[in-house]
């Protein structure tokens, strides 16, 4: 699909200008935010994606912000815009947590940030829920197992550094599968609570969720009791040995 990019300075009138101050704001705020984003090097925006805000297509939407496709020079980037009604006063905390995950080679790479914007590596691909649903028609169990193992390895890295994602029990929205498969959306992350990335992701992918039922149609999932036993051990120890034991049980 052809991607049409619009220079920031031209996105000053509704309905497109509403993205800067979603769900509503003043013209002064719109001008200020355009200037703020230009300072981060972003030159243009493309309105595309599976989600919509009014009549505008976007890449993502949450309670903190909305995400659109942008460009710095010829490089595509994902731009998160802080919502005007967000409980967060700025995006600094999320940027700092993303920096930490990047040190473990997890998550989209942070390009830059300001009070109202987070500029990140743009990841080509699909949300894992959509990807698994389309894979069901092809039935490639080896490909699926490779992706699941990559996700759990990333979760283990997060557990080791003490960063809890916080939303992996709803994993269908929080992993992109593509040229680079990785966990996304760290707005609910914390280093102040007990980590449960591996356990939450395993339960979401393999035990009793909508996506686990589709996965079970593509490859064999171990008995629930067996998985719960190894997850309980991992939760207590969180060692590499207990993690490897989990991978063995899952035949990954």
VOGU-3710 file (C-alpha; in Angstrom, 3 decimals, decimal comma):
1> xxxxxxxxxx> 0,000/0,000/0,000  1,358/3,441/-0,965  2,190/5,601/2,036  1,484/9,308/1,649  3,338/11,587/4,065  2,222/15,113/4,977  4,609/17,790/6,270  3,970/18,687/9,920  3,365/22,348/9,134  0,417/21,425/6,924
11> xxxxxxxxxx> -1,403/19,440/9,630  -2,997/22,466/11,244  -6,701/22,073/10,483  -9,347/19,563/11,667  -9,854/16,685/11,486  -6,137/15,894/11,033  -4,848/18,471/13,516  -6,920/16,769/16,247  -4,201/14,090/16,580  -1,863/16,625/18,209
21> xxxxxxxxxx> -4,267/17,360/21,067  -6,543/14,304/21,096  -9,365/14,240/22,141  -9,501/18,056/22,048  -7,334/21,115/22,528  -6,660/24,686/21,459  -4,988/26,049/18,310  -2,173/27,357/20,507  -1,572/23,825/21,819  -1,603/22,455/18,264
31> xxxxxxxxxx> 1,063/24,970/17,142  3,154/24,274/20,239  3,081/20,513/19,735  3,998/20,744/16,048  7,031/22,856/17,046  7,903/20,346/19,780  7,811/17,397/17,367  9,840/19,262/14,730  12,535/19,766/17,382  12,821/15,960/17,607
41> xxxxxxxxxx> 13,607/15,827/13,892  10,272/14,444/12,683  9,346/16,061/9,373  6,129/14,396/8,207  3,268/12,093/9,198  1,332/9,401/7,313  -2,242/8,692/8,388  -2,518/4,922/8,101  -3,174/1,868/10,255  -5,948/-0,463/11,312
51> xxxxxxxxxx> -7,269/1,820/14,062  -9,153/5,076/13,685  -9,650/8,282/15,630  -12,755/9,755/14,066  -11,983/9,610/10,329  -8,192/9,447/10,802  -6,292/6,146/10,468  -3,585/5,542/13,098  -1,195/2,771/14,183  -2,206/2,539/17,839
61> xxxxxxxxxx> -4,267/3,992/20,652  -4,105/3,698/24,445  -5,122/5,602/27,533  -1,818/7,525/27,513  -1,396/8,275/23,823  -2,001/7,558/20,161  0,642/6,314/17,704  1,131/7,438/14,114  3,682/6,773/11,387  6,267/9,495/10,874
71> xxxxxxxxxx> 9,473/10,192/8,964  12,871/11,581/9,866  14,565/12,092/6,518  13,908/8,811/4,720  13,639/6,821/7,936  10,184/5,735/9,103  9,493/6,105/12,822  6,593/5,431/15,162  5,463/8,614/16,914  3,550/8,352/20,182
81> xxxxxxxxxx> 1,572/11,496/20,979  0,521/12,096/24,589  -3,245/12,448/24,840  -4,502/15,765/26,180  -6,639/13,892/28,698  -3,857/11,504/29,760  -3,275/10,990/33,503  0,462/11,194/32,698  1,890/14,716/32,734  4,689/13,748/30,337
91> xxxxxxxxxx> 6,250/10,760/28,557  9,642/10,923/30,293  9,050/7,898/32,532  7,986/5,696/29,633  11,020/6,837/27,630  13,373/5,969/30,497  11,832/2,485/30,831  12,131/1,945/27,077  15,824/2,912/27,287  16,292/0,202/29,910
101> xxxxxxxxxx> 14,551/-2,458/27,804  16,647/-1,434/24,785  19,802/-2,229/26,752  18,594/-5,858/26,775  17,722/-5,653/23,060  13,984/-5,742/23,786  11,322/-3,383/22,445  11,369/-0,825/19,636  14,504/1,337/19,721  13,999/4,742/21,294
111> xxxxxxxxxx> 14,901/7,529/18,842  13,982/10,559/20,959  11,401/11,984/23,343  9,974/15,185/24,791  7,126/16,087/27,128  4,389/15,095/24,671  6,151/12,793/22,183  7,951/9,468/22,073  9,746/8,743/18,783  10,617/5,081/18,239
121> xxxxxxxxxx> 11,812/2,609/15,649  8,942/1,726/13,319  8,303/-2,011/13,250  6,843/-3,530/10,099  4,585/-6,456/10,950  1,373/-7,580/12,607  0,112/-7,754/16,168  0,605/-11,333/17,324  -3,143/-11,983/17,581  -3,610/-11,207/13,884
131> xxxxxxxxxx> -0,428/-13,050/12,923  -1,441/-16,274/14,709  -4,937/-16,114/13,199  -3,472/-15,874/9,675  -0,909/-18,598/10,453  -3,723/-21,003/11,298  -4,537/-21,257/7,588  -0,956/-22,268/6,801  -0,423/-24,381/9,917  3,352/-23,863/10,332
141> xxxxxxxxxx> 4,062/-25,227/13,822  7,857/-24,754/13,549  7,453/-21,077/12,660  5,009/-20,577/15,526  7,337/-22,259/18,019  10,218/-20,029/16,914  8,127/-16,915/17,548  6,848/-18,131/20,930  10,396/-18,939/22,045  11,598/-15,472/20,969
151> xxxxxxxxxx> 8,802/-13,828/22,961  9,543/-15,875/26,080  13,282/-15,198/25,762  12,512/-11,461/25,679  10,246/-11,882/28,702  13,067/-13,657/30,530  15,417/-10,733/29,749  12,867/-8,331/31,254  12,476/-10,529/34,324  16,267/-10,556/34,794
161> xxxxxxxxxx> 16,514/-6,749/34,797  13,510/-6,426/37,117  11,190/-4,633/34,697  7,574/-5,818/34,642  5,685/-5,014/31,440  2,312/-5,122/33,168  0,110/-5,963/30,173  1,348/-9,330/28,879  -1,712/-11,190/30,131  -3,330/-9,422/27,118
171> xxxxxxxxxx> -0,446/-10,327/24,835  -2,397/-10,117/21,550  -1,967/-6,317/21,614  1,588/-6,128/22,887  3,818/-8,094/20,518  4,670/-7,248/16,906  5,649/-10,141/14,612  7,591/-9,134/11,515  11,173/-8,584/10,402  11,821/-7,946/14,082
181> xxxxxxxxxx> 9,591/-9,729/16,577  9,423/-7,866/19,859  7,314/-6,737/22,789  5,863/-3,223/22,511  3,849/-0,728/24,606  5,761/-0,124/27,824  3,459/2,601/29,168  2,283/0,388/32,072  5,753/-0,959/32,883  7,345/-0,710/36,306
191> xxxxxxxxxx> 10,529/-1,620/38,138  8,775/-1,272/41,488  6,659/-4,444/41,448  7,391/-8,156/41,241  8,106/-9,193/37,670  5,788/-11,676/35,949  6,665/-11,348/32,273  7,437/-15,015/31,573  4,505/-16,329/33,600  1,998/-13,818/32,181
201> xxxxxxxxxx> 3,094/-14,406/28,571  3,092/-18,201/28,931  -0,367/-18,207/30,458  -1,672/-15,902/27,713  -0,137/-17,950/24,893  -0,737/-21,454/26,200  -3,388/-21,583/28,925  -7,073/-20,885/28,366  -7,102/-17,657/26,327  -8,487/-17,011/22,857
211> xxxxxxxxxx> -5,045/-17,000/21,262  -4,011/-20,173/23,116  -6,916/-22,042/21,501  -5,705/-21,028/18,040  -2,123/-21,938/18,954  -3,387/-25,322/20,144  -4,846/-25,941/16,674  -1,429/-25,352/15,075  0,876/-27,148/17,487  0,444/-29,407/20,504
221> xxxxxxxxxx> 0,247/-27,633/23,851  1,264/-29,609/26,984  -1,307/-30,436/29,639  -2,332/-27,460/31,729  -1,263/-29,094/35,008  2,245/-29,717/33,692  2,639/-26,111/32,534  1,336/-24,721/35,817  3,845/-26,847/37,747  6,863/-25,548/35,785
231> xxxxxxxxxx> 5,547/-21,985/35,899  5,186/-22,236/39,674  8,794/-23,352/39,959  9,958/-20,545/37,669  7,959/-17,982/39,628  9,719/-19,057/42,833  13,260/-19,222/41,417  13,388/-17,190/38,176  16,690/-18,869/37,245  17,951/-19,845/33,813
241> xxxxxxxxxx> 17,561/-23,519/34,772  13,888/-23,100/35,685  13,327/-21,104/32,496  15,010/-23,807/30,379  12,773/-26,348/32,102  9,745/-24,353/30,971  11,040/-24,284/27,378  11,601/-28,053/27,516  8,043/-28,691/28,690  6,708/-26,430/25,912
251> xx> 8,994/-28,302/23,449  10,629/-25,057/22,379
//
